[in-house]
Amino acid sequence: MQTTRTVQVKQLSDLATEREIHEFFSFSGEIEHIQIVREYGKPKTAFVTFKDPKALEIALLLS
């Protein structure tokens, strides 16, 4: 059984940095990886992967 540990964050400001995303989500738990996707003419999207699946549950409460 595969456990999801990644949350997708849409509609990010162009000014949002990886460091700011890390600081915001670090309250949920230890972060393994952050991937920021930029498509021309669209807001940024980030994928935040946590080390523990429980951290994902906490992160989802931040919305």
ABEGO torsion letter per residue (X at the ends): XBBBABBBBBGBBAABBAAAAAAAAAAAEBBABBBBBBBBGBBBBBBBBBABAAAAAAAAAAX
